Amino acid sequence: MVDFTGSRYRDFRSRTSREELQRASKLKSKLLGINNRDLKTLKVDLQTSLFLC
């Protein structure tokens, strides 16, 4: 998905952990989104954003 959107929307990147977030911070993206939803249970946990900050 990143490869596809990267070609169409240069600033889109997808990250899911602190390690990936650190790698993403080295990119020149203008926008970083955090999905607070567990895709297995569909439960929303706003603590995810705090954990990644």
N, C-alpha and C positions, 0 to 999 in steps of 0.2 A: 504494500500500500504506500509506503514512504517513497519507493522508487517512482510509482505512478504519479502521486501527487507532487512529488518533488519536481517532476518535469512540467507539470501544469501549474502548480502553486508553489513556487520556490521556497516559501517560508514554512511549509507544513512539515512537522516531524512528529513522530509518535514514540513516547518513552514510558516505561512502566515501573522502574525501580530507581533507587538513589544512584546506583552505578550508571544506569542509562541516562539519568538526568544530568549527571556530571559530564558525560560524553556529549549530550545535547547542548549543554551550556557553552561548549567550544565551537558550536556551529554559529552561523551568522543569521539565524532565524530571528524575525522580529516579533514573533508570537509563540508562546509556549502554553499549551493547554494540558490540564490534568483531568483525567477521567476518574471521578470518585466512585464509580459504579463497579462492583465486582461482577464481571461478565458471566460467572458461573451461577451465582445466586441472584443477580440483579439488585442486590442490596446496595444502597448508597451510604458511604461512610466519609463524611467531610474531614475526618482525621487524616485521610490519605494525603490531602494537600499539605497539612501541617507536618506530616512525616517527611514529605519530600522537600520541604523548605529548608 
